[in-house]
Amino acid sequence: MSARDLVLFIVRTTGFALVTATGGWLAVPVTAAVWSTLASAERHRELRLALAASASWGLLVAWTSSGVAAGKMLALLGEIFRVPGWAFVLLTLAVPALLAWSAAVVTSAISSEVSAWRARARMRLPA
């Protein structure tokens, strides 16, 4: 991972955290779609956006949860559903990752179709 990749990851993580705090979870796919469009030449941008979104929610969960109350809640939920408490944390972090990844994939597919349509339209124009 280069220094540029690390800076992009930090900027995206911070951005996802800010838009989630202000706009709620619906802001995650919109932000991912915008960033996917802006970074159309970047390799593995869908995965990178998903990781940044997940990391941002991890930061928000760590920032907003109090240790004792959150631990008791996770233990109680774990007993109810018969799964370890940390599984709920992983599920919580999977939500923004899936939202960001799917929005980036759809945006990438749409932008490639638009580019192909423009190229076909240019070929039909008289020279």
Backbone as JSON, one array per atom type, in Angstrom:
{
  "sequence": "MSARDLVLFIVRTTGFALVTATGGWLAVPVTAAVWSTLASAERHRELRLALAASASWGLLVAWTSSGVAAGKMLALLGEIFRVPGWAFVLLTLAVPALLAWSAAVVTSAISSEVSAWRARARMRLPA",
  "N": [[0.84, -1.17, 0.0], [0.66, 2.09, -0.96], [1.71, 5.44, -0.03], [-0.08, 7.25, -1.08], [-2.36, 5.66, -1.39], [-2.92, 5.13, 1.29], [-3.5, 7.71, 2.25], [-5.78, 8.27, 0.69], [-7.47, 6.28, 1.71], [-7.77, 7.14, 4.38], [-8.97, 9.64, 3.97], [-11.34, 8.87, 2.67], [-12.49, 7.21, 4.63], [-12.9, 9.05, 6.71], [-14.63, 10.77, 5.35], [-16.86, 9.06, 4.83], [-17.61, 8.59, 7.48], [-18.37, 11.16, 8.3], [-20.51, 11.79, 6.51], [-22.26, 9.77, 7.2], [-22.79, 10.38, 9.86], [-24.12, 12.78, 9.54], [-26.05, 12.39, 7.49], [-27.12, 9.87, 7.8], [-27.54, 6.28, 7.25], [-28.29, 6.04, 4.6], [-26.73, 7.78, 3.19], [-24.36, 6.51, 2.69], [-24.33, 4.68, 0.32], [-24.77, 6.64, -1.65], [-22.57, 8.36, -1.4], [-20.54, 6.52, -1.95], [-21.14, 5.96, -4.61], [-20.63, 8.42, -5.83], [-17.88, 8.74, -5.29], [-16.94, 6.49, -6.61], [-17.44, 7.16, -9.24], [-15.76, 9.38, -9.5], [-13.27, 8.18, -9.16], [-12.73, 6.56, -11.39], [-10.63, 5.39, -12.79], [-9.19, 4.02, -10.95], [-7.88, 1.02, -9.65], [-9.58, -1.75, -8.21], [-11.45, -0.22, -6.85], [-14.01, -0.61, -5.82], [-13.72, -2.45, -3.73], [-11.96, -1.01, -2.09], [-13.53, 1.2, -1.42], [-15.54, -0.11, -0.01], [-14.12, -1.12, 2.2], [-13.3, 1.29, 3.38], [-15.78, 2.4, 4.07], [-16.7, 0.51, 5.92], [-14.7, 0.73, 7.88], [-15.18, 3.33, 8.69], [-17.68, 3.13, 9.93], [-16.93, 1.46, 11.97], [-15.32, 3.19, 13.43], [-17.29, 5.04, 14.2], [-18.97, 3.43, 15.77], [-17.19, 2.7, 17.82], [-16.72, 5.23, 18.87], [-19.23, 6.12, 19.77], [-20.23, 4.21, 21.5], [-20.56, 3.15, 24.87], [-18.35, 1.42, 26.94], [-19.18, -0.5, 29.04], [-22.02, -0.65, 28.91], [-22.43, -1.31, 26.2], [-21.1, -3.74, 26.08], [-22.67, -5.31, 27.81], [-25.07, -5.29, 26.4], [-24.32, -6.61, 24.01], [-23.66, -9.1, 25.07], [-26.16, -9.92, 26.07], [-27.7, -9.98, 23.67], [-26.26, -11.94, 22.37], [-26.82, -14.17, 23.99], [-29.57, -14.39, 23.54], [-29.81, -14.89, 20.75], [-28.05, -16.95, 20.49], [-25.41, -16.76, 19.57], [-21.99, -15.61, 19.37], [-21.24, -12.45, 20.95], [-19.58, -10.72, 19.52], [-20.23, -11.23, 16.92], [-22.37, -9.65, 16.23], [-21.18, -7.18, 16.07], [-19.53, -7.56, 13.84], [-21.53, -7.97, 11.9], [-22.69, -5.46, 11.95], [-20.61, -3.95, 10.88], [-20.5, -5.04, 8.39], [-22.69, -4.09, 7.0], [-22.31, -1.3, 6.0], [-20.16, -1.85, 4.34], [-21.22, -3.59, 2.4], [-23.21, -1.91, 1.33], [-21.66, 0.22, 0.26], [-19.98, -1.18, -1.52], [-21.83, -2.36, -3.33], [-23.06, -0.08, -4.42], [-20.86, 1.11, -5.66], [-20.2, -0.84, -7.56], [-22.5, -0.88, -9.19], [-22.5, 1.77, -10.09], [-20.09, 1.78, -11.5], [-20.66, -0.04, -13.55], [-22.73, 1.32, -14.86], [-21.39, 3.68, -15.68], [-19.5, 2.61, -17.44], [-21.17, 1.61, -19.43], [-22.32, 4.0, -20.33], [-20.05, 5.27, -21.35], [-19.43, 3.49, -23.44], [-21.71, 3.82, -24.99], [-21.42, 6.5, -25.75], [-19.1, 6.29, -27.29], [-20.01, 4.68, -29.39], [-21.88, 6.45, -30.44], [-20.24, 8.5, -31.38], [-18.93, 7.21, -33.43], [-20.91, 6.98, -35.31], [-21.3, 9.52, -36.23], [-20.9, 11.77, -38.98], [-17.75, 12.29, -40.58]],
  "CA": [[0.0, 0.0, 0.0], [1.47, 3.29, -1.07], [1.3, 6.56, 0.8], [-1.27, 7.81, -1.71], [-3.48, 4.79, -1.04], [-3.22, 5.34, 2.7], [-4.16, 9.0, 2.38], [-7.12, 8.11, 0.14], [-8.24, 5.49, 2.65], [-8.1, 7.99, 5.53], [-9.93, 10.66, 3.52], [-12.62, 8.21, 2.43], [-13.03, 6.77, 5.92], [-13.4, 10.25, 7.37], [-15.8, 11.22, 4.6], [-17.99, 8.18, 5.12], [-18.04, 8.83, 8.87], [-19.06, 12.45, 8.36], [-21.82, 11.74, 5.83], [-23.14, 8.89, 7.98], [-23.21, 11.11, 11.06], [-25.04, 13.86, 9.17], [-27.13, 11.98, 6.61], [-27.63, 8.53, 8.08], [-26.98, 5.18, 6.49], [-28.58, 6.22, 3.18], [-25.67, 8.57, 2.58], [-23.22, 5.65, 2.35], [-24.28, 4.32, -1.11], [-24.67, 7.84, -2.49], [-21.17, 8.78, -1.34], [-19.75, 5.52, -2.67], [-21.39, 6.13, -6.05], [-19.92, 9.63, -6.26], [-16.44, 8.45, -5.27], [-16.65, 5.52, -7.66], [-17.42, 7.91, -10.49], [-14.57, 10.23, -9.51], [-12.07, 7.35, -9.19], [-13.03, 5.53, -12.38], [-9.4, 4.74, -13.26], [-8.54, 3.34, -9.82], [-8.11, -0.42, -9.58], [-10.19, -2.29, -6.99], [-12.08, 0.88, -6.12], [-15.18, -1.1, -5.1], [-13.23, -3.03, -2.48], [-11.39, 0.05, -1.27], [-14.64, 1.98, -0.87], [-16.22, -0.94, 0.99], [-13.28, -1.14, 3.4], [-13.35, 2.61, 4.01], [-17.1, 2.55, 4.69], [-16.72, -0.35, 7.1], [-13.82, 1.33, 8.88], [-15.84, 4.53, 9.22], [-18.71, 2.71, 10.89], [-16.21, 0.96, 13.13], [-14.95, 4.37, 14.22], [-18.5, 5.6, 14.8], [-19.4, 2.52, 16.84], [-16.24, 2.85, 18.92], [-16.85, 6.57, 19.43], [-20.52, 6.36, 20.4], [-20.64, 3.19, 22.48], [-19.87, 3.11, 26.16], [-17.82, 0.07, 27.09], [-19.92, -1.42, 29.89], [-23.38, -0.82, 28.39], [-22.36, -2.02, 24.94], [-20.72, -5.12, 26.38], [-23.84, -6.0, 28.37], [-26.04, -5.47, 25.33], [-23.82, -7.67, 23.14], [-23.79, -10.38, 25.78], [-27.58, -10.26, 26.1], [-28.1, -10.37, 22.32], [-25.61, -13.22, 22.11], [-27.58, -15.22, 24.66], [-30.87, -14.53, 22.9], [-29.68, -15.48, 19.42], [-27.12, -18.07, 20.63], [-24.19, -16.49, 18.79], [-21.1, -14.73, 20.15], [-21.58, -11.03, 20.87], [-18.79, -10.03, 18.5], [-20.85, -11.45, 15.61], [-23.21, -8.49, 15.95], [-20.28, -6.1, 15.64], [-19.16, -7.85, 12.45], [-22.7, -7.71, 11.05], [-22.83, -4.01, 11.87], [-19.58, -3.44, 9.98], [-20.75, -5.57, 7.05], [-23.74, -3.3, 6.34], [-21.79, -0.23, 5.14], [-19.3, -2.42, 3.31], [-22.08, -4.07, 1.31], [-23.83, -0.75, 0.7], [-20.67, 0.94, -0.55], [-19.53, -2.06, -2.61], [-22.87, -2.51, -4.35], [-23.23, 1.2, -5.12], [-19.69, 1.31, -6.52], [-20.29, -1.77, -8.69], [-23.56, -0.41, -10.08], [-22.02, 3.0, -10.72], [-19.05, 1.4, -12.46], [-21.33, -0.64, -14.71], [-23.46, 2.37, -15.58], [-20.44, 4.58, -16.33], [-18.9, 1.93, -18.6], [-22.19, 1.58, -20.49], [-22.43, 5.36, -20.88], [-18.86, 5.48, -22.17], [-19.58, 2.7, -24.66], [-22.76, 4.46, -25.8], [-20.83, 7.7, -26.34], [-18.16, 5.88, -28.34], [-20.82, 4.27, -30.56], [-22.49, 7.65, -31.02], [-19.19, 9.22, -32.1], [-18.61, 6.47, -34.65], [-21.99, 7.19, -36.27], [-21.27, 10.9, -36.74], [-20.1, 11.93, -40.2], [-16.45, 12.9, -40.34]],
  "C": [[0.89, 1.24, 0.0], [0.95, 4.38, -0.14], [0.03, 7.21, 0.24], [-2.51, 6.99, -1.36], [-3.9, 4.97, 0.41], [-3.95, 6.66, 2.92], [-5.58, 8.93, 1.84], [-8.02, 7.32, 1.08], [-8.68, 6.34, 3.85], [-9.13, 9.04, 5.14], [-11.3, 10.03, 3.31], [-13.27, 7.75, 3.73], [-13.62, 7.95, 6.68], [-14.65, 10.77, 6.68], [-17.02, 10.37, 4.85], [-18.52, 8.39, 6.54], [-18.83, 10.13, 8.97], [-20.43, 12.4, 7.69], [-22.78, 10.8, 6.55], [-23.66, 9.62, 9.21], [-24.23, 12.19, 10.71], [-26.24, 13.37, 8.37], [-27.69, 10.6, 6.86], [-27.05, 7.5, 7.13], [-27.25, 5.32, 5.0], [-27.51, 7.03, 2.46], [-24.49, 7.71, 2.14], [-23.23, 5.25, 0.87], [-24.18, 5.52, -2.04], [-23.22, 8.32, -2.55], [-20.28, 7.81, -2.1], [-19.93, 5.66, -4.18], [-20.63, 7.35, -6.59], [-18.42, 9.35, -6.32], [-16.06, 7.42, -6.32], [-16.58, 6.19, -9.02], [-16.16, 8.75, -10.6], [-13.28, 9.42, -9.66], [-12.22, 6.24, -10.22], [-11.79, 4.8, -12.88], [-8.71, 3.93, -12.16], [-8.89, 1.85, -9.82], [-8.69, -0.8, -8.22], [-10.89, -1.21, -6.18], [-13.3, 0.42, -5.34], [-14.77, -1.66, -3.74], [-12.69, -1.95, -1.55], [-12.47, 0.92, -0.65], [-15.39, 1.19, 0.21], [-15.43, -0.99, 2.29], [-13.32, 0.2, 4.14], [-14.7, 2.83, 4.7], [-17.2, 1.72, 5.96], [-15.86, 0.22, 8.22], [-14.46, 2.57, 9.5], [-16.92, 4.16, 10.23], [-18.06, 2.12, 12.13], [-15.78, 2.11, 14.04], [-16.17, 4.97, 14.91], [-19.01, 4.73, 15.94], [-18.49, 2.66, 18.05], [-16.41, 4.19, 19.62], [-18.13, 6.72, 20.24], [-20.89, 5.34, 21.46], [-19.86, 3.34, 23.77], [-19.52, 1.66, 26.43], [-18.7, -0.89, 27.86], [-21.31, -1.7, 29.3], [-23.37, -1.61, 27.09], [-21.99, -3.48, 25.16], [-21.88, -5.92, 26.93], [-24.87, -6.28, 27.28], [-25.6, -6.6, 24.38], [-23.93, -9.04, 23.79], [-25.25, -10.84, 25.81], [-28.07, -10.71, 24.73], [-27.48, -11.72, 21.94], [-26.33, -14.38, 22.76], [-28.92, -15.47, 23.99], [-30.75, -15.29, 21.58], [-28.68, -16.65, 19.38], [-25.92, -17.95, 19.66], [-23.27, -15.64, 19.67], [-21.46, -13.26, 19.93], [-20.82, -10.3, 19.78], [-19.38, -10.23, 17.1], [-21.75, -10.27, 15.23], [-22.37, -7.29, 15.52], [-19.86, -6.32, 14.19], [-20.32, -7.61, 11.49], [-22.92, -6.21, 10.87], [-21.82, -3.42, 10.89], [-19.77, -3.95, 8.56], [-21.77, -4.73, 6.29], [-23.16, -2.18, 5.48], [-20.87, -0.76, 4.05], [-20.13, -2.91, 2.13], [-22.77, -2.93, 0.59], [-22.86, -0.03, -0.23], [-20.22, 0.1, -1.74], [-20.58, -2.14, -3.7], [-23.1, -1.21, -5.11], [-22.07, 1.46, -6.07], [-19.74, 0.4, -7.74], [-21.35, -1.29, -9.69], [-23.12, 0.85, -10.81], [-20.97, 2.71, -11.78], [-19.67, 0.81, -13.72], [-22.06, 0.41, -15.53], [-22.49, 3.28, -16.32], [-19.76, 3.91, -17.52], [-19.9, 1.82, -19.75], [-22.36, 2.96, -21.13], [-21.23, 5.66, -21.77], [-18.95, 4.72, -23.48], [-20.63, 3.32, -25.57], [-22.22, 5.72, -26.48], [-19.87, 7.35, -27.47], [-18.91, 5.43, -29.57], [-21.46, 5.46, -31.24], [-21.48, 8.45, -31.82], [-18.86, 8.54, -33.43], [-19.68, 6.7, -35.71], [-21.99, 8.59, -36.86], [-20.45, 10.97, -38.02], [-18.81, 12.69, -39.93], [-16.22, 14.13, -41.12]]
}
